[in-house]
Amino acid sequence: MQLFIDTAETDLIRELAETGLVDGVTTNPSLIAKSGRPMTEVIAEICDLVEGPVSAEVAAVEAAAMIAEGEKLAKISPNVAVKVPLTFEGLKATTALAQQGIMVNVTLCFTPTQALLAAKAGAAFISPFIGRLDDAGEDGMELIREIRAVYDNYEFDTDILAASIRNTRHVSDSAIAGADAATIPPAVFRELVKHPLTDRGLDQFLSDWAKTGQSIL
């Protein structure tokens, strides 16, 4: 499963990219607003930091304007994925942009039928918001499983990008359910490597090694 970082903070992206584990980045208007910088400048810098897809979201709500904004965003870098909302206008824009060979990430997905429409429109990615479903008392992970089944039934190429990730369990459950990727807040990304038994085991190894008085170098 590919791991994307969900942030527009370039310093954090640079630091986490050094692990070699970051496959892409997703942003949204809220994250861009927090950066306090021009959107095109932020997206260009992120595209220089990672080789994989970088999602940049349109602000328009009508198809024609979405297409125009998407075309402009796509010119920033070949790895830009234009992010559009899952509305009929967004799906019209998805079809038009995909026909131009532009990657499209259709966001705010909450049902398998929405995901079906996005795939038929030619989306490169569908972003089901599992955390927001959980917040509403529904089973977000069931949506991942249902979309996986639909896409496998009809051999759609659209990648399932699990979004609205709240914790490490969301990441592991998404991987088990067959998501192609997950976009993860930096804090949760850092938690993926942690386990108390790992820390305890390392402390024991280091303690035992120190007692030998040896040095590898």
Residue, then its C-alpha position, 0 to 999 in steps of 0.5 A: m500500500q502506498l503511503f501519502i502525507d496529508t499536509a501542506e507543511t513543506d518542512l514536515i514533508r521534507e523531513l518525512a520524505e527522507t525516510g524513503l517511505v512517502d509515496g505522495v502528498t495530499t492537500n486541501p484548501s484548509l491545509i493550504a490556508k494554514s500555510g499562509r502561502p500562495m497555493t501554486e508556490v506551496i504545490a510547486e515546492i511539494c512537487d519538488l520534494v516527492e516524486g509521487p502524486v501531489s493532490a491540489e484541490v480546485a476551489a470552484v464548484e461549477a464544472a467549467a471553472m473546475i476544468a480551468e482551475g484543474e488545467k492551471l494546477a496540472k501545469i505546475s508539475p507532471n505529478v500534480a493530481v487535481k482534486v475535485p469534490l464528488t458532485f455531478e459538476g466534479l464528475k463532469a470535470t473529472t471526465a474532461l480532465a482525465q481525457q487530457g491525461i491529467m490525474v484526478n483525485v475525487t474527494l469527499c466520497f462516502t458511498p460505494t455508488q459515489a466511488l463507482l461514478a468516480a471510476k466511470a468518470g476516469a478518476a485516478f484516485i477515489s478518496p473515501f473519508i473513513g474517519r468522518l464516517d466513524d465520527a457519524g457513527e457509521d463504519g468507515m472501513e466497511l466503505i473501503r471493503e465495499i469499494r474494493a469489491v466494486y472495483d474488483n468486480y469491474e476491473f476499474d483502474t481507480d486507486i482507493l486512497a483511504a482518507s480522513i485517517r484518525n489513527t494507526r489502526h485506520v492505516s492497518d485496517s485500510a491495508i487489510a481491506g485492500a486500499d491502494a493507498a492511505t493519506i496520513p496526517p504527519a503525527v499519525f505517520r510517525e506513530l506507525v513505527k512505534h510499539p512499546l515492545t520495540d522500545r523495550g527490546l531495543d533497550q535490552f539489546l543496547s544494554d547487553w551490548a554495552k556490557t560486552g565492551q565491544s565496538i563495531l567500528 
